[in-house]
Amino acid sequence: MSNCNLPFDIDLDYDKQHIWHPYTSMTAPIPCYPVESANGCLISLQSGETLIDGMSSWWACLFGYNVKELNEAATDQLSKMSHIMFGGLTHQPAVDLAKTLVEITPTGLNKVFFSDSGSVAVEVAMKMALQYWQSLGKAKTKFIALKKGYHGDTFAAMSVTDPDGSMHELYQDFVTKNIFTKQPSIAFEQSWQESAMDDLTRLLKDNHTQVAALILEPIVQGAGGMHFYHPNYLKAARALCDEYGVLLIADEIATGFGRTGKLFACEHANISPDILCLGKAITGGYMSFAATLATTQVATTISEGKAGVFMHGPTFMGNALACAVANANLKKLLTTDWQQLVSTLSEQLQNRLNRCKTLSNVNSVRVLGAIGVVELNQAVNMVEIQKQFVDLGVWIRPFGKLIYLMPPYIASEQQINTLCDAIYQVCKNMD
Ligand SMILES: *Cc1c(COP(=O)(O)O)cnc(C)c1O
């Protein structure tokens, strides 16, 4: 115990014996690199090496690590209260955050439910949709989701995540069966064809009387394959939901807060969903927090229905510390010329990743906003490739056939070049 505060003495062996890491085995875990600290876009390892961060801690940090304003907001709030139960009590950080979210999200989303993680925000959205129809006396209990979509690891979230070949395949006999439409076939920059809506149209036509909502990740399908699809798909999906009396849930947990070049990806198609999920970058990567927003109509219908209340209320709902940090993060975002930062990053990623196309094992290279993706022809050996990246001084964690970059918005040109060159080098070594 006495050496707990010696950061250079992380007990890796204990970690390996006792701690589960994401999606790994307890008997043959993938090696973990012990981190001492992180600052700006740099991660400092125990070994003394520093790595340029290409992942933003899974899409979460916008301005890098150890951000002055966010630290100050957290410290200020700590001296007031870190947390207070949200049942029957409220506080300024929550009110301020709700105000900002209502103001900056697509129009109509006026009611805010705070929760603790992205997956829970999705559970909440799905429960809202179910309660909405229940309140109207309609037996609509199915969801339509997109193939290759990803919405989280809890059970309801898994039930709308593509069951085939995904990480959730293992539980498919237990997970509620929902309806899946084809992955949107037209990519973001391709020319539009109406026929891309045929499958969704048919499914809605055949099933709308039992479908509560269509849930999708607008424009960017993230963890399911880093696919960027055409804004017209989203626009048409919104119109179809209206036509068939189905709610639209937009999961912007990964895309929210500027990552795709718009503050919210729904803006690419100029649409508003009925329910919106936010998470990941909301606290700038500082702590776990999420929000589900709904239209007044959805909220009112639920509230005037049989139950008279919305039945959800996590212990750490509206956590004051997280709200305070989220407020500081959003203030920083909205007072920064983030459009400029993201479009500069976009250009740099585009220019520098392009030469990966010359390699025969590279299938495609695509960039949208501050997201750069190199798709290979074959899945990579994660352990081996991670070590190569660390040796090159970068932190990049591929999955399957995908090597991608999602750098903090403050990454310098030189840092982006180093990240892109590392990807080129590693792909070349495999070629
Ligand atoms: C990460 C993610 C989630 C799940 O969020 P967690 O905080 O990991 O529970 C849900 N939806 C999308 C689109 C995500 O990218």
The ligand as a MOL file (V3000), in Angstrom:
LIG
                    3D

  0  0  0     0  0            999 V3000
M  V30 BEGIN CTAB
M  V30 COUNTS 15 15 0 0 0
M  V30 BEGIN ATOM
M  V30 1 C -19.0880 4.2120 -27.3870 0
M  V30 2 C -20.4490 4.2170 -27.9090 0
M  V30 3 C -21.5470 3.8210 -27.1110 0
M  V30 4 C -21.3790 3.2970 -25.7150 0
M  V30 5 O -20.8680 4.2290 -24.8260 0
M  V30 6 P -20.1620 3.7380 -23.4780 0
M  V30 7 O -19.8500 5.0050 -22.7450 0
M  V30 8 O -18.9540 2.9590 -23.8760 0
M  V30 9 O -21.1560 2.8910 -22.7430 0
M  V30 10 C -22.8060 3.9010 -27.6710 0
M  V30 11 N -22.9930 4.3340 -28.9330 0
M  V30 12 C -21.9730 4.7230 -29.7180 0
M  V30 13 C -22.2500 5.2270 -31.0930 0
M  V30 14 C -20.6660 4.6600 -29.2420 0
M  V30 15 O -19.6480 5.0020 -30.0460 0
M  V30 END ATOM
M  V30 BEGIN BOND
M  V30 1 1 1 2
M  V30 2 1 2 3
M  V30 3 2 2 14
M  V30 4 1 3 4
M  V30 5 2 3 10
M  V30 6 1 4 5
M  V30 7 1 5 6
M  V30 8 2 6 7
M  V30 9 1 6 8
M  V30 10 1 6 9
M  V30 11 1 10 11
M  V30 12 2 11 12
M  V30 13 1 12 13
M  V30 14 1 12 14
M  V30 15 1 14 15
M  V30 END BOND
M  V30 END CTAB
M  END
